[in-house]
Amino acid sequence: MRYMIMHKNDPQTEAGQPPPMEVVTQMGELIGEYAADGRFIDGAGLSASKTRSRLVFREGRCTIQHGPYAGEHELPAAALMLKVQTREQAIGWAERYGKILGDGELELGKVNEPWDIGLMPAPENPPLQMLLIEKADAATEGAGRSAQQKAALTRLKTEMTKAGVLVKSLRLKPSAKAKRLVFTDNRMRVVDGPFSESKELIGGFAVMELSDMDEVLSMCERYAKILGGTLEIDVRGVDLDEPEPA
């Protein structure tokens, strides 16, 4: 089964500090182990909230808030990786996406690149990778988007792909079958979904192909230990029936 494993933002990330090289090395070794046999599908870390933008849609109007800000409604329903030249370009695509959904909320977060964490010098004028997060609502936690909305989203994502903006996308299953792992000094407490909310900003994610929840929990224990042993991790199933843009 495919899972999206998300860890929450922490004070160090929010302060704009790169992770210690020891953490980068250990996480690279863990991910490399799972990538070697195809169990690691994708993953990224997100920058501090000062690099993010929150788009709130109400009654046909869009209000945009630029970070820094604290987490509010952070339960995701879908994620799209965008490659753009500017944050304004990403916001333009996000506004079109949000108008299809109606009332709701989106977030754009800058993805950490290798040069952001000290692994290589920054190239000249690199493209900007941003994660577009669609926040969960009653529809995504229930029967799902309407057929009309799904068709409109597919058309938009096809346009984004042809424009070279959409790199990849995924939709998550409702949180009813999710698990929230609360680690305190490397001791794990498991909370079963559904979840009405998540107040902490997403700090990073990994998409994994794992056999069952036991393997997920084992992997997350190692993941949490590398990140200091005191944090929250959400585990969500990925909806593999979501159509890919043409």
N, C-alpha and C positions, 0 to 999 in steps of 0.2 A: 504494500500500500504506500501511497505517497502522502507525505506530511510536510507541513510548513511549521518550522520550529522557530519561535520568535523570542528573543530576550529583550528586556525592557531597558530603556535609557538609564544611565547612571551619572552621578555628579562629575566624574572625570570627563566623560563624553560631552556632557552639557557645558563644561568649562572650555571645550575646544582642545583638550589635551589628547595627543595621540596615545594609543595603548602602549605599555611597556613592550620592548622588543621581545622579552621572554614570553609574553602573552601571544604576540603575533606569531612567534616561532611554534609554540605549543599548539595554537589553534590551526596553524598551517599543517602541522603533522597529523592532527586529528582529522581534518578535512581531507588531507591527502590519502589517509588510510581508507576512508569511505569512498573517495573518488576512484581509487585504484580498481575497485570491482563494481563501479557504476552505481553505488548507492547514494553518492552525493550528486544532486542534480543542479543546484544553483545556490547562491547565497551572496549576501552583501551586508556591510555595516552602514549605518546612516550617521550623518554629521549632527552636530548640536542643533537645537531648535532655532537658533538664530539664522540658520540657512534654510528654514522650512517656511511653508505658506499653508494656511488653512482656508479653505473655501467653503462657505456656508450658503446653501441655497434655500430660500424661503419665498414662497408665493411669486415665483418667477424672477426674483432678484438674487444676485450673488454678492456676498460680502467677503472681502479678502482681508485676512489678518496675517501679517508677516511676523515671524518670530523675532526675538525669543518669546516663548510662552510655555506654560505648563500643560500637561496632558489633561484632557477633558473626556471626550468620548472616543476611545482609541481601539475599539473592537473592530478589526478589519473584516471586510467581506470579499475583497478582491485587491489585486496588486498588479500594476503595470510598470515595467521598466522603460523609461523614456530616454532617448539620446537627443539632446537639443544644444543650441548654442548659448541660450540665455534662460534665466528663470522666467522671464516674461513670456518667452515662447512656450514654455511648459504650462504656464498659467492659462494661456490662450487655448491650448488643447484641453486642459482640465475644465475650463468653463464650458466648452462644448459637450464634454462628457457629462458634467453635472446637470446640464439642462435636460438631457435625456432622462435622467433619474427623477427629476422633480425635487421636492423638498429632501434635503440630505446634506451630507458633509463629505468633503474630500480633503486629503492632505498631500502636499508635495514635499518630499525630503531629499536633500542632496545625498548621493551615494559616495562613500569614502573610496577614493582611488588609491592605488599603490603609493603614489607620491604624497598623499595626505598622511600616511602612517610611516613615512620614512623608508620605504622599500626601494625607491628610485627617484631620480630628479624629475621634476614636473616637465612635460613636453611643452612646446610653445603652442598656445591657443588650443588646448584640448577641448573636445566636446564635453558637455555637462551631462552627466547621468543623474536622473532623478527618479525616485520611486513615487508613483501616483497610487495612493491608498484610498480605496472606496470604503467608507465606514459602513458598518452593519446597521440595518434597520429592521423594522417588522417584516418587510418583504423578504430580505435575504435570510432572515432567521426562520422564515416560514416557508411558503410555497415558492418563493423566488420571484424574480422580475417577470413582468408581463411579456407575452410573446412580442408585442410591439416594441417594448424597450429592448429586449434581447436582439431583435432584428436591427434596430437603430444602432445599438452598441457594436454589433458585428460590422455594420457598414462603416462606422467611424473608425474602428480598429483597423479595418482593411485600408482605409485612407491613410491612417497614421503609419501603417507598415509600408505602404508604397512611397510615402514621403520620407522614409528612413528614420522616423521618430520612434515608433514602437519596436522595441527590441524583443520583448516577450511579455506574456501576461498569464495570470492564473486566477481562478476563482476558488474560494474556500467553501467547504461544506458548513452548514449551520453549526453554531457552537454547542448544540445539544450533545454532540459526541466528542467535544473537545476536552482537554485537560489543562489545568493550570498547575504548574509545579512551583511551589514556594520553597526556596532553599535558604536555610539559615545555618551558617557555619558547616556547609556541606551536608546537612540533614535535610532530606526531601519530604515535603508534605504535598499530597496530591489532592487537588480539588476538581471534582467532576463538573462539566457544564450541564445545562446551558449557563451562559454568562450574560447578564444584562448590560455590562459595561466593562471597560478596562481603563483605569485612570492614568496609567503610565504610558509615556511615549514609547514607540517601538525603537529599539536601539540597533537592531540587526536581525537577520533571519538566515535560515538554511532550509532548503527544500531537499528532502531526503526520501529515498525509496527504501523502506524498511519492512521487514516481514510482519511484525505485529507490535502491539503496544509495549510488550516487555523489552523488545529491542530498542524502541524509542526511549523508554525510561533509562535504560542502561547507557545509551548514547548521551542523553541529557545530563546524567550524573557526571560524566567525564567533561562535557561541555561547560557545566556550571563550575566545576572545580577549577578549570582554567581561568574562568572569569571572576574568581575570588571566593566562590562558595556561598555568597549571600545575594540572591537576586530572584526575580520571577521569570519563568519561561512559560509561554503558552504554546500548546501543541494542537494544531488544527489539521483536519483532513483536507486534501486538495481534491476538488471536483474534476475528475478526469473526463467527464462528459461535456465540459465546457468547450464549444466549438472554437477552433483556431481561425483567425482572420485569413482570408484568401490572399 
